[in-house]
Amino acid sequence: MSLNNSQTMPVFDPLRLAERSFLIKALFLVAGTMVLALASRIAVPMVPVPITMQTFAVTMIGALYGWRLGGLTVLAWVVEGLVGLPVWTNGASGLPYFLGATGGYLVSFPLVAMLAGWLAEKGWTGERVIASFAAHLSANILCLAIGGVWLGAMIGAEKAWLLGVMPFFLGAALKSALAAAVLKGVAVYGGKPRFDA
């Protein structure tokens, strides 16, 4: 028995990014950072951490772009905020904001996109709605874990759990369900898998 699988496995790549030029991938990266900036403006005010559509956008970029380009896109967006572009929640930016209560969530976002993208590439998306939901929920939980630990270092573990993690589980589940539904639609209406050679 060979360790190499001679069968071709379908890879979720609805945007056909694997076959695109560097320039096109760069344009998708820029477009992705703009989508993230817009998603950051959709917020429900809460203290100390608001609920936004950032995690939805982060996991969708990971799933649609793949783990490499998805992670790089989200990292570029984080760097845009660090250098002062108003791309984070409600136009926030800069090192002081990054080092504040929401910094752990920002740190987690590239990893979250990479996890969602990696799981999508493994088939946890598209037609497999339950697996897609689980992939996005796992990525959201990773975000809450890293963000909660960061926040806990600032305000204590119990307060971080009560204010920065627990209130976000329902939103994480709802955004994960929305992502799974959207990706099912993408798979049905145009996101036919490509095949690796």
Helices and strands as residue ranges (DSSP letters): E 10-11, G 17-19, H 22-41, E 43-44, E 51-52, H 54-65, H 67-82, G 89-91, H 95-98, H 103-121, H 129-155, H 157-160, I 161-165, G 166-168, H 169-188, E 194-195
